[in-house]
Amino acid sequence: MAESESQEGNYYNRGKMVENFKTDMEELLEEMEKLAVCATWMAYNCVAIQANPDLSNAMQHLEDICLMCKEQMDKKWQEVLLE
């Protein structure tokens, strides 16, 4: 009987580990997506500024807006995690 309870405990622990793994992977993928967006913006900025130096001010404005948006996304993501 004790062996049956031990097996159930192991099964529960494995299930919890799998759930934790899935959660960790989702968080890592989310962070990778954010980094990919930032890298894309950086590459776009480099190309646009080289093509037309007057775009520097416009690109700075877009970068500021992008960062504000990212901050809001991070806040919302934290709120979702706390729920």
Salt bridges, closest charged atoms under 4 A:
ASP74 OD1 - LYS34 NZ 2.41
ASP74 OD2 - LYS70 NZ 3.71
GLU79 OE1 - LYS76 NZ 3.95
